């Protein structure tokens, strides 16, 4: 399939903001961290998209992937330890990076300054700093793998890399680059307006 978009990045790197902007485009239907195949039930738009985090939600097939058990473990930990998070090298997403590449997905990778990501996870995510550092480390391992993947029948991931800082400082250019990458009309105003309907941070961002 050639109509699947994946917005991917480590937690607190700007994935939600970017996905909200994409969702403001009339040709794009975005979902927020859909863990199953419901993403493929979307109809009525040229492109369908999903925002996923690469700190345990998705990884390479070479790494441990136990979707059902992973979700159960996470729930138990949240109950027993009052929402404290443990580092676990499993994922709750139904697809690996390789699955998504093979399906022809286009990846929009968003990256942010390491220290800003860690600080944001600590301050806004209420996360211990050592866990924030580990999440960043494992998440960036997946990002690097995605950017350099050649081992699925010679296929390489089709991707564009967006810097969070540049998305804020030069929004119009970054959105134009994304539209060109996705081969959709450059409706920048609509996409910037999409940021106002951010499901997690419901306020005007730009």
N, CA, C and O of each residue as an XYZ file, in Angstrom:
824
protein
N       0.843     -1.191      0.000
C       0.000      0.000      0.000
C       0.879      1.242      0.000
O       1.946      1.257      0.614
N       0.430      2.280     -0.688
C       1.259      3.471     -0.823
C       0.599      4.697     -0.204
O       0.959      5.830     -0.526
N      -0.371      4.471      0.688
C      -1.067      5.620      1.287
C      -0.897      5.689      2.798
O      -1.647      6.395      3.472
N       0.079      4.966      3.340
C       0.273      4.906      4.790
C       1.410      5.833      5.219
O       2.513      5.778      4.677
N       1.117      6.683      6.201
C       2.108      7.595      6.775
C       2.353      7.199      8.222
O       1.409      6.914      8.959
N       3.603      7.180      8.626
C       3.951      6.926     10.019
C       4.763      8.107     10.545
O       5.854      8.387     10.047
N       4.232      8.794     11.549
C       4.988      9.833     12.250
C       5.655      9.158     13.441
O       4.977      8.559     14.275
N       6.960      9.249     13.526
C       7.680      8.498     14.546
C       8.775      9.346     15.187
O       9.429     10.146     14.518
N       8.959      9.162     16.470
C      10.001      9.860     17.208
C      10.001      9.373     18.644
O       9.103      8.638     19.056
N      11.000      9.780     19.403
C      11.027      9.427     20.823
C       9.984     10.268     21.548
O       9.600     11.322     21.039
N       9.509      9.842     22.721
C       8.519     10.623     23.465
C       9.028     12.029     23.779
O      10.195     12.216     24.125
N       8.147     13.002     23.654
C       8.433     14.412     23.931
C       9.331     15.046     22.879
O      10.031     16.019     23.157
N       9.308     14.492     21.665
C      10.129     15.063     20.590
C       9.306     15.893     19.615
O       9.860     16.470     18.679
N       7.988     15.965     19.820
C       7.138     16.753     18.939
C       6.250     15.940     18.025
O       5.663     16.483     17.090
N       6.140     14.638     18.280
C       5.323     13.785     17.407
C       3.849     14.192     17.420
O       3.192     14.180     16.380
N       3.335     14.550     18.587
C       1.915     14.902     18.677
C       1.632     16.203     17.950
O       0.625     16.312     17.250
N       2.493     17.178     18.103
C       2.334     18.449     17.394
C       2.353     18.234     15.889
O       1.497     18.756     15.174
N       3.321     17.472     15.407
C       3.442     17.226     13.974
C       2.242     16.440     13.449
O       1.714     16.756     12.383
N       1.814     15.431     14.182
C       0.664     14.636     13.748
C      -0.596     15.494     13.690
O      -1.425     15.314     12.798
N      -0.748     16.420     14.627
C      -1.903     17.319     14.621
C      -1.890     18.216     13.396
O      -2.935     18.480     12.800
N      -0.718     18.680     13.024
C      -0.595     19.501     11.818
C      -0.957     18.702     10.571
O      -1.669     19.195      9.695
N      -0.467     17.477     10.495
C      -0.797     16.629      9.350
C      -2.298     16.370      9.280
O      -2.893     16.359      8.202
N      -2.903     16.159     10.461
C      -4.337     15.917     10.502
C      -5.170     17.105     10.047
O      -6.350     16.960      9.727
N      -4.545     18.294     10.020
C      -5.251     19.474      9.533
C      -5.349     19.532      8.023
O      -6.099     20.343      7.478
N      -4.597     18.677      7.339
C      -4.647     18.631      5.872
C      -5.849     17.791      5.441
O      -6.028     16.677      5.934
N      -6.674     18.308      4.531
C      -7.888     17.571      4.130
C      -7.640     16.235      3.449
O      -8.542     15.401      3.378
N      -6.426     16.019      2.947
C      -6.118     14.752      2.281
C      -5.517     13.712      3.214
O      -5.209     12.597      2.795
N      -5.351     14.083      4.490
C      -4.675     13.192      5.433
C      -5.552     12.925      6.647
O      -6.067     13.859      7.260
N      -5.721     11.665      6.992
C      -6.453     11.271      8.198
C      -5.457     10.651      9.172
O      -4.847      9.625      8.873
N      -5.291     11.285     10.354
C      -4.287     10.833     11.311
C      -4.925     10.160     12.525
O      -6.012     10.538     12.962
N      -4.229      9.158     13.059
C      -4.617      8.539     14.319
C      -3.493      8.746     15.332
O      -2.328      8.894     14.965
N      -3.861      8.755     16.605
C      -2.897      9.002     17.672
C      -2.554      7.689     18.373
O      -3.311      7.198     19.211
N      -1.407      7.136     18.016
C      -0.902      5.920     18.643
C      -1.921      4.777     18.626
O      -2.263      4.212     19.665
N      -2.384      4.461     17.445
C      -3.270      3.300     17.269
C      -2.412      2.042     17.330
O      -1.456      1.902     16.566
N      -2.750      1.126     18.240
C      -1.912     -0.044     18.490
C      -2.273     -1.239     17.600
O      -1.538     -2.226     17.568
N      -3.377     -1.162     16.891
C      -3.843     -2.339     16.156
C      -4.125     -2.003     14.691
O      -3.628     -1.002     14.174
N      -4.910     -2.828     14.035
C      -5.151     -2.677     12.601
C      -6.285     -1.706     12.282
O      -6.670     -1.576     11.120
N      -6.819     -1.033     13.275
C      -7.913     -0.099     13.020
C      -7.499      1.058     12.122
O      -8.345      1.695     11.494
N      -6.216      1.325     12.062
C      -5.750      2.394     11.192
C      -6.165      2.148      9.747
O      -6.406      3.096      9.001
N      -6.251      0.883      9.348
C      -6.575      0.557      7.967
C      -8.080      0.636      7.681
O      -8.517      0.407      6.553
N      -8.859      0.959      8.704
C     -10.304      1.108      8.526
C     -10.692      2.542      8.171
O     -11.859      2.826      7.903
N      -9.711      3.440      8.172
C     -10.002      4.834      7.839
C     -10.334      4.950      6.352
O      -9.697      4.316      5.512
N     -11.330      5.761      6.044
C     -11.745      5.946      4.653
C     -11.991      7.432      4.398
O     -12.129      8.227      5.327
N     -12.040      7.776      3.136
C     -12.439      9.132      2.758
C     -11.309     10.115      2.551
O     -11.561     11.277      2.231
N     -10.051      9.677      2.727
C      -8.917     10.566      2.493
C      -7.864      9.863      1.644
O      -7.812      8.636      1.567
N      -7.035     10.675      1.015
C      -5.984     10.150      0.143
C      -4.949      9.365      0.937
O      -4.462      8.329      0.483
N      -4.614      9.864      2.126
C      -3.583      9.247      2.946
C      -4.107      8.952      4.345
O      -4.925      9.701      4.880
N      -3.635      7.860      4.934
C      -3.952      7.533      6.322
C      -2.658      7.501      7.115
O      -1.617      7.076      6.613
N      -2.735      7.958      8.368
C      -1.502      8.049      9.133
C      -1.668      7.625     10.577
O      -2.777      7.583     11.109
N      -0.548      7.311     11.197
C      -0.527      6.929     12.598
C       0.706      7.544     13.247
O       1.779      7.585     12.645
N       0.547      8.018     14.469
C       1.665      8.545     15.226
C       2.083      7.488     16.234
O       1.263      7.031     17.031
N       3.356      7.093     16.205
C       3.822      6.066     17.121
C       5.118      6.508     17.804
O       5.908      7.262     17.235
N       5.318      6.035     19.007
C       6.528      6.341     19.764
C       7.486      5.159     19.670
O       7.059      4.005     19.695
N       8.772      5.445     19.563
C       9.731      4.356     19.385
C      10.551      4.134     20.657
O      11.773      3.997     20.605
N       9.866      4.100     21.786
C      10.556      3.786     23.040
C      10.045      2.482     23.615
O      10.337      2.157     24.765
N       9.288      1.731     22.837
C       8.687      0.500     23.333
C       7.391      0.190     22.612
O       6.838     -0.899     22.765
N       6.895      1.154     21.814
C       5.678      0.906     21.059
C       5.973      0.152     19.769
O       5.180     -0.683     19.335
N       7.124      0.453     19.156
C       7.498     -0.228     17.917
C       9.008     -0.404     17.899
O       9.738      0.409     18.466
N       9.479     -1.464     17.248
C      10.910     -1.698     17.133
C      11.165     -2.621     15.950
O      10.250     -2.935     15.190
N      12.407     -3.052     15.799
C      12.779     -3.972     14.745
C      12.318     -5.385     15.087
O      12.174     -5.729     16.260
N      12.088     -6.202     14.063
C      11.694     -7.591     14.298
C      12.804     -8.355     15.006
O      12.549     -9.404     15.597
N      14.043     -7.841     14.955
C      15.170     -8.507     15.596
C      15.122     -8.376     17.113
O      15.818     -9.097     17.828
N      14.289     -7.442     17.605
C      14.184     -7.236     19.034
C      12.944     -7.955     19.562
O      12.089     -8.381     18.786
N      12.856     -8.084     20.863
C      11.744     -8.814     21.474
C      10.439     -8.064     21.254
O      10.355     -6.875     21.558
N       9.426     -8.733     20.735
C       8.143     -8.100     20.488
C       7.044     -9.006     21.036
O       6.764    -10.059     20.463
N       6.429     -8.606     22.131
C       5.360     -9.391     22.743
C       4.167     -8.470     22.993
O       3.986     -8.005     24.118
N       3.351     -8.193     21.981
C       2.304     -7.187     22.106
C       1.339     -7.388     23.270
O       1.151     -6.468     24.066
N       0.730     -8.551     23.390
C      -0.289     -8.769     24.418
C       0.329     -8.747     25.808
O      -0.171     -8.063     26.701
N       1.408     -9.487     25.994
C       2.077     -9.541     27.287
C       2.645     -8.167     27.641
O       2.594     -7.746     28.797
N       3.189     -7.470     26.636
C       3.740     -6.136     26.881
C       2.713     -5.187     27.433
O       2.993     -4.442     28.373
N       1.527     -5.201     26.865
C       0.457     -4.328     27.339
C       0.031     -4.707     28.752
O      -0.218     -3.834     29.583
N      -0.055     -6.018     29.028
C      -0.456     -6.489     30.352
C       0.571     -6.096     31.408
O       0.207     -5.629     32.487
N       1.850     -6.284     31.100
C       2.910     -5.918     32.042
C       2.835     -4.432     32.377
O       2.956     -4.036     33.537
N       2.635     -3.620     31.346
C       2.579     -2.175     31.553
C       1.423     -1.793     32.481
O       1.584     -0.929     33.342
N       0.267     -2.426     32.313
C      -0.886     -2.138     33.162
C      -0.623     -2.536     34.618
O      -0.953     -1.793     35.543
N      -0.029     -3.713     34.809
C       0.263     -4.185     36.166
C       1.248     -3.244     36.861
O       1.073     -2.897     38.029
N       2.284     -2.838     36.127
C       3.275     -1.921     36.700
C       2.626     -0.603     37.102
O       2.930     -0.055     38.161
N       1.739     -0.100     36.261
C       1.065      1.158     36.578
C       0.229      1.044     37.843
O       0.159      1.989     38.630
N      -0.404     -0.104     38.043
C      -1.246     -0.305     39.228
C      -0.385     -0.470     40.484
O      -0.661      0.143     41.515
N       0.637     -1.282     40.395
C       1.447     -1.586     41.570
C       2.377     -0.449     41.978
O       2.638     -0.239     43.162
N       2.867      0.271     40.994
C       3.866      1.288     41.299
C       3.370      2.708     41.050
O       4.164      3.638     40.911
N       2.054      2.864     40.997
C       1.440      4.189     40.868
C       1.989      4.966     39.677
O       2.526      6.066     39.808
N       1.831      4.346     38.511
C       2.185      4.980     37.239
C       3.683      5.170     37.011
O       4.079      5.919     36.119
N       4.513      4.508     37.800
C       5.944      4.551     37.499
C       6.234      3.619     36.319
O       5.622      2.560     36.175
N       7.177      4.039     35.489
C       7.457      3.271     34.286
C       8.737      2.464     34.444
O       9.700      2.913     35.065
N       8.728      1.278     33.876
C       9.925      0.438     33.856
C      10.439      0.340     32.427
O       9.664      0.361     31.471
N      11.745      0.234     32.298
C      12.312      0.016     30.971
C      12.063     -1.440     30.581
O      12.479     -2.354     31.293
N      11.398     -1.653     29.473
C      11.119     -3.010     29.017
C      11.319     -3.033     27.509
O      10.783     -2.187     26.793
N      12.073     -3.980     27.039
C      12.384     -4.015     25.625
C      11.352     -4.853     24.878
O      11.695     -5.841     24.229
N      10.120     -4.463     24.972
C       9.030     -5.103     24.239
C       8.163     -4.006     23.658
O       8.317     -2.837     24.012
N       7.270     -4.363     22.785
C       6.423     -3.368     22.145
C       4.983     -3.838     22.121
O       4.705     -5.037     22.121
N       4.066     -2.875     22.101
C       2.653     -3.220     22.080
C       2.044     -2.968     20.701
O       0.836     -3.128     20.529
N       2.849     -2.581     19.725
C       2.344     -2.321     18.379
C       2.315     -3.627     17.590
O       3.158     -4.501     17.793
N       1.341     -3.755     16.692
C       1.172     -4.995     15.944
C       2.208     -5.201     14.842
O       2.348     -6.307     14.321
N       2.929     -4.150     14.486
C       3.846     -4.239     13.352
C       5.263     -3.857     13.764
O       5.462     -3.016     14.640
N       6.235     -4.481     13.128
C       7.629     -4.095     13.332
C       7.994     -3.026     12.305
O       7.223     -2.754     11.385
N       9.166     -2.425     12.465
C       9.660     -1.472     11.478
C       9.703     -2.119     10.102
O       9.324     -1.504      9.105
N      10.169     -3.369     10.054
C      10.271     -4.069      8.772
C       8.901     -4.286      8.131
O       8.758     -4.142      6.917
N       7.894     -4.631      8.936
C       6.539     -4.794      8.412
C       6.079     -3.522      7.719
O       5.528     -3.558      6.619
N       6.313     -2.409      8.377
C       5.852     -1.119      7.862
C       6.593     -0.725      6.585
O       5.996     -0.181      5.655
N       7.898     -1.004      6.546
C       8.663     -0.726      5.330
C       8.149     -1.580      4.177
O       7.970     -1.093      3.061
N       7.916     -2.853      4.459
C       7.450     -3.773      3.419
C       6.073     -3.368      2.889
O       5.764     -3.591      1.719
N       5.246     -2.768      3.759
C       3.919     -2.310      3.342
C       3.984     -1.013      2.543
O       2.971     -0.534      2.032
N       5.187     -0.452      2.443
C       5.335      0.762      1.649
C       5.041      2.042      2.405
O       4.765      3.071      1.788
N       5.093      2.002      3.726
C       4.801      3.190      4.527
C       5.839      4.279      4.285
O       7.011      4.000      4.036
N       5.381      5.522      4.363
C       6.281      6.663      4.336
C       6.442      7.158      5.765
O       5.458      7.400      6.464
N       7.683      7.306      6.191
C       7.970      7.696      7.570
C       8.342      9.172      7.647
O       9.164      9.660      6.871
N       7.729      9.868      8.588
C       8.133     11.231      8.908
C       8.764     11.170     10.291
O       8.069     11.047     11.300
N      10.079     11.255     10.326
C      10.831     11.149     11.571
C      11.020     12.549     12.147
O      11.469     13.455     11.446
N      10.682     12.723     13.404
C      10.925     14.007     14.041
C      11.943     13.836     15.162
O      11.833     12.934     15.992
N      12.926     14.714     15.164
C      14.000     14.641     16.150
C      14.096     15.963     16.908
O      13.816     17.033     16.367
N      14.491     15.861     18.151
C      14.626     17.039     19.013
C      15.919     16.930     19.826
O      16.412     15.829     20.070
N      16.453     18.054     20.236
C      17.658     18.074     21.054
C      17.540     17.111     22.231
O      16.538     17.111     22.946
N      18.569     16.294     22.424
C      18.541     15.242     23.442
C      18.209     15.775     24.831
O      17.327     15.240     25.502
N      18.894     16.807     25.263
C      18.685     17.314     26.616
C      17.283     17.886     26.792
O      16.690     17.766     27.864
N      16.757     18.506     25.746
C      15.397     19.047     25.825
C      14.371     17.924     25.952
O      13.392     18.050     26.687
N      14.600     16.828     25.233
C      13.704     15.669     25.327
C      13.720     15.095     26.738
O      12.669     14.840     27.325
N      14.901     14.898     27.268
C      15.035     14.325     28.606
C      14.416     15.235     29.654
O      13.688     14.769     30.530
N      14.701     16.537     29.571
C      14.147     17.487     30.535
C      12.620     17.529     30.460
O      11.950     17.614     31.489
N      12.076     17.470     29.256
C      10.627     17.505     29.084
C       9.968     16.262     29.676
O       8.893     16.344     30.271
N      10.621     15.104     29.507
C      10.092     13.869     30.105
C      10.124     13.933     31.621
O       9.226     13.418     32.288
N      11.150     14.560     32.165
C      11.275     14.673     33.617
C      10.262     15.668     34.177
O       9.558     15.367     35.140
N      10.191     16.862     33.569
C       9.350     17.937     34.099
C       7.878     17.728     33.782
O       7.034     17.769     34.677
N       7.567     17.504     32.506
C       6.162     17.389     32.102
C       5.653     15.959     32.172
O       4.470     15.721     32.416
N       6.560     15.005     31.953
C       6.157     13.604     31.999
C       6.281     12.978     33.374
O       5.906     11.822     33.571
N       6.814     13.749     34.341
C       6.976     13.263     35.717
C       7.748     11.943     35.758
O       7.382     11.016     36.480
N       8.801     11.879     34.985
C       9.573     10.651     34.835
C      10.943     10.792     35.508
O      11.577     11.838     35.372
N      11.410      9.782     36.221
C      12.772      9.835     36.759
C      13.782     10.042     35.629
O      13.612      9.512     34.531
N      14.819     10.807     35.903
C      15.749     11.172     34.832
C      16.440      9.958     34.229
O      16.686      9.927     33.023
N      16.757      8.959     35.044
C      17.453      7.792     34.502
C      16.575      7.029     33.516
O      17.069      6.463     32.541
N      15.269      7.020     33.776
C      14.350      6.363     32.840
C      14.223      7.188     31.567
O      14.188      6.638     30.466
N      14.153      8.511     31.717
C      14.074      9.392     30.551
C      15.283      9.193     29.637
O      15.148      9.183     28.413
N      16.457      9.036     30.234
C      17.670      8.823     29.451
C      17.641      7.478     28.732
O      18.050      7.380     27.575
N      17.158      6.441     29.417
C      17.095      5.122     28.806
C      16.082      5.091     27.662
O      16.332      4.485     26.620
N      14.945      5.744     27.864
C      13.930      5.799     26.811
C      14.477      6.492     25.566
O      14.241      6.058     24.439
N      15.205      7.569     25.794
C      15.793      8.286     24.662
C      16.812      7.397     23.941
O      16.835      7.335     22.712
N      17.635      6.724     24.708
C      18.664      5.858     24.127
C      18.051      4.772     23.259
O      18.466      4.586     22.116
N      17.063      4.048     23.790
C      16.449      2.966     23.032
C      15.631      3.487     21.862
O      15.602      2.875     20.795
N      14.965      4.624     22.066
C      14.179      5.205     20.986
C      15.050      5.628     19.813
O      14.692      5.389     18.660
N      16.188      6.253     20.094
C      17.075      6.694     19.030
C      17.747      5.509     18.335
O      18.123      5.601     17.167
N      17.892      4.415     19.046
C      18.422      3.208     18.400
C      17.475      2.764     17.282
O      17.919      2.395     16.194
N      16.177      2.803     17.557
C      15.190      2.437     16.545
C      15.197      3.439     15.396
O      15.103      3.051     14.231
N      15.309      4.732     15.722
C      15.336      5.765     14.687
C      16.532      5.565     13.754
O      16.392      5.632     12.533
N      17.692      5.321     14.329
C      18.896      5.115     13.507
C      18.734      3.882     12.620
O      19.133      3.891     11.455
N      18.152      2.833     13.172
C      17.912      1.618     12.384
C      16.978      1.915     11.215
O      17.212      1.460     10.095
N      15.933      2.671     11.477
C      14.963      3.017     10.442
C      15.609      3.837      9.328
O      15.338      3.616      8.147
N      16.458      4.775      9.709
C      17.086      5.658      8.724
C      18.116      4.927      7.870
O      18.487      5.413      6.801
N      18.580      3.772      8.325
C      19.632      3.062      7.603
C      19.244      1.634      7.248
O      20.110      0.768      7.124
N      17.951      1.382      7.084
C      17.495      0.004      6.889
C      17.532     -0.399      5.420
O      16.940      0.259      4.564
N      18.237     -1.491      5.146
C      18.311     -2.010      3.782
C      17.985     -3.502      3.698
O      18.014     -4.073      2.608
N      17.677     -4.142      4.822
C      17.724     -5.603      4.825
C      16.397     -6.305      4.563
O      16.279     -7.497      4.847
N      15.389     -5.604      4.029
C      14.157     -6.290      3.650
C      14.125     -6.390      2.136
O      13.645     -5.480      1.460
N      14.626     -7.470      1.612
C      14.653     -7.688      0.172
C      15.249     -6.478     -0.552
O      14.795     -6.095     -1.630
N      16.272     -5.891      0.063
C      16.935     -4.757     -0.562
C      16.178     -3.448     -0.442
O      16.588     -2.446     -1.028
N      15.080     -3.433      0.307
C      14.266     -2.225      0.413
C      14.820     -1.287      1.479
O      15.288     -1.727      2.528
N      14.761     -0.004      1.198
C      15.157      0.995      2.171
C      13.914      1.780      2.572
O      13.003      1.967      1.766
N      13.881      2.231      3.808
C      12.730      3.000      4.254
C      12.651      4.327      3.509
O      13.666      4.977      3.260
N      11.435      4.716      3.160
C      11.214      6.018      2.527
C      10.862      6.984      3.642
O       9.811      6.856      4.271
N      11.731      7.945      3.890
C      11.520      8.795      5.054
C      12.023     10.215      4.830
O      12.823     10.483      3.933
N      11.533     11.108      5.668
C      12.011     12.479      5.734
C      12.256     12.775      7.209
O      11.506     12.312      8.068
N      13.295     13.538      7.503
C      13.624     13.878      8.884
C      13.305     15.351      9.142
O      13.773     16.235      8.424
N      12.510     15.598     10.166
C      12.123     16.947     10.551
C      12.707     17.250     11.926
O      12.591     16.437     12.844
N      13.323     18.394     12.070
C      13.854     18.824     13.361
C      12.779     19.629     14.093
O      12.199     20.560     13.533
N      12.525     19.267     15.329
C      11.505     19.941     16.131
C      11.770     21.443     16.210
O      10.853     22.250     16.061
N      13.002     21.803     16.439
C      13.354     23.218     16.570
C      13.044     23.987     15.282
O      12.581     25.126     15.331
N      13.299     23.362     14.137
C      13.028     24.012     12.863
C      11.529     24.031     12.553
O      11.047     24.927     11.860
N      10.801     23.048     13.062
C       9.356     23.038     12.884
C       8.728     24.246     13.580
O       7.733     24.797     13.109
N       9.316     24.648     14.697
C       8.813     25.811     15.419
C       9.316     27.123     14.819
O       8.558     28.088     14.716
N      10.586     27.164     14.426
C      11.179     28.420     13.962
C      10.873     28.729     12.499
O      10.802     29.897     12.116
N      10.691     27.699     11.684
C      10.412     27.899     10.255
C       9.326     26.921      9.823
O       9.541     26.052      8.978
N       8.161     27.088     10.428
C       7.062     26.145     10.245
C       6.664     25.983      8.790
O       6.485     24.862      8.314
N       6.525     27.076      8.092
C       6.052     27.015      6.704
C       6.962     26.166      5.820
O       6.484     25.343      5.039
N       8.270     26.366      5.947
C       9.208     25.593      5.116
C       9.129     24.116      5.444
O       9.104     23.282      4.539
N       9.089     23.778      6.721
C       9.043     22.368      7.110
C       7.779     21.696      6.594
O       7.823     20.557      6.129
N       6.656     22.396      6.674
C       5.397     21.821      6.193
C       5.381     21.706      4.670
O       4.819     20.756      4.125
N       5.997     22.669      3.983
C       6.100     22.553      2.525
C       6.932     21.341      2.140
O       6.589     20.615      1.207
N       8.027     21.125      2.861
C       8.879     19.957      2.575
C       8.103     18.657      2.793
O       8.240     17.710      2.019
N       7.296     18.616      3.841
C       6.502     17.418      4.119
C       5.464     17.194      3.022
O       5.269     16.064      2.574
N       4.803     18.259      2.591
C       3.797     18.134      1.524
C       4.424     17.621      0.242
O       3.841     16.782     -0.445
N       5.610     18.122     -0.087
C       6.308     17.635     -1.283
C       6.652     16.152     -1.131
O       6.519     15.379     -2.080
N       7.087     15.766      0.048
C       7.442     14.374      0.318
C       6.229     13.460      0.162
O       6.342     12.348     -0.354
N       5.068     13.940      0.613
C       3.841     13.141      0.555
C       3.068     13.331     -0.753
O       2.077     12.643     -1.000
N       3.524     14.258     -1.578
C       2.859     14.543     -2.849
C       1.407     14.992     -2.644
O       0.487     14.488     -3.289
N       1.228     15.952     -1.732
C      -0.092     16.540     -1.503
C       0.031     18.053     -1.642
O       1.129     18.607     -1.593
N      -1.103     18.705     -1.815
C      -1.118     20.150     -1.987
C      -0.590     20.851     -0.737
O      -0.816     20.396      0.384
N       0.107     21.952     -0.941
C       0.698     22.688      0.172
C      -0.343     23.612      0.820
O      -0.402     24.808      0.537
N      -1.150     23.025      1.687
C      -2.190     23.784      2.385
C      -1.668     24.129      3.783
O      -2.135     23.592      4.787
N      -0.705     25.023      3.822
C       0.022     25.330      5.051
C      -0.895     25.904      6.131
O      -0.781     25.534      7.300
N      -1.796     26.798      5.750
C      -2.679     27.421      6.748
C      -3.520     26.367      7.456
O      -3.650     26.392      8.680
N      -4.086     25.447      6.694
C      -4.919     24.390      7.279
C      -4.100     23.506      8.210
O      -4.588     23.095      9.263
N      -2.872     23.213      7.833
C      -2.031     22.344      8.640
C      -1.614     23.030      9.944
O      -1.575     22.397     10.999
N      -1.305     24.317      9.864
C      -0.960     25.047     11.086
C      -2.166     25.150     12.006
O      -2.029     25.110     13.229
N      -3.357     25.284     11.410
C      -4.577     25.328     12.220
C      -4.810     23.999     12.918
O      -5.408     23.957     13.993
N      -4.338     22.905     12.311
C      -4.501     21.588     12.915
C      -3.847     21.471     14.274
O      -4.258     20.659     15.103
N      -2.817     22.293     14.504
C      -2.115     22.249     15.788
C      -3.017     22.673     16.940
O      -2.757     22.323     18.091
N      -4.082     23.427     16.639
C      -5.009     23.867     17.682
C      -5.867     22.709     18.190
O      -6.453     22.791     19.270
N      -5.937     21.632     17.408
C      -6.776     20.491     17.780
C      -5.902     19.310     18.185
O      -6.139     18.165     17.801
N      -4.901     19.632     18.964
C      -3.972     18.645     19.487
C      -4.674     17.858     20.602
O      -5.095     18.438     21.602
N      -4.796     16.556     20.427
C      -5.588     15.748     21.365
C      -4.994     15.688     22.762
O      -5.705     15.396     23.723
N      -3.707     15.957     22.887
C      -3.074     15.845     24.183
C      -2.818     17.208     24.837
O      -2.842     17.343     26.060
N      -2.580     18.185     24.014
C      -2.306     19.518     24.535
C      -3.218     20.479     23.810
O      -2.816     21.130     22.845
N      -4.449     20.563     24.280
C      -5.501     21.259     23.550
C      -5.395     22.784     23.732
O      -6.141     23.392     24.500
N      -4.470     23.358     23.021
C      -4.297     24.806     23.038
C      -3.580     25.225     21.777
O      -2.960     24.404     21.102
N      -3.664     26.512     21.457
C      -2.992     27.001     20.261
C      -1.494     26.975     20.489
O      -0.997     27.528     21.470
N      -0.775     26.333     19.581
C       0.671     26.163     19.756
C       1.486     27.105     18.887
O       2.612     27.457     19.239
N       0.926     27.518     17.749
C       1.663     28.358     16.820
C       0.866     29.595     16.484
O       1.324     30.434     15.708
